[in-house]
Amino acid sequence: MKKLERLRNLREDHDLTQKQIGEILNISQRSYAHYEAGTREIPIDMLIRLADYYKVSLDYLTSRTDKK
């Protein structure tokens, strides 16, 4: 669950909505909401794009480290 909290926290820290992140990832807001809610697995290519966008490591996104 910590991974999902990090996604939401990063998005909120950047003052972005789920719709805006969906547009960045070229997916719908609903699809992105499923990722944050944990009802769908996040594809690795989406995790990479999110890590690149937020300038954090995949390890940080997946809660393997607390170092961004």
Beta strands, then each sheet from edge to edge (+ up, - down):
end
